[in-house]
């Protein structure tokens, strides 16, 4: 039974490596045009990572505003004895 699982995991590992190597081979276009296209991938990735950091900062600010509003609401409710 354990042999079956090991063989199954080895097959999955082989399939993952095959997928990765075929994907790398698909994006390796020889020549200057290929190098220009391949150099835009890290640029696009960097821009995407930068925009996600900005969104996270906005989320933190929104969370702080929500916390502040909840505290103010609680003080108002407690002061009015509602």
Secondary structure as UniProt FT lines:
FT   HELIX           2..26
FT   HELIX           32..80
//
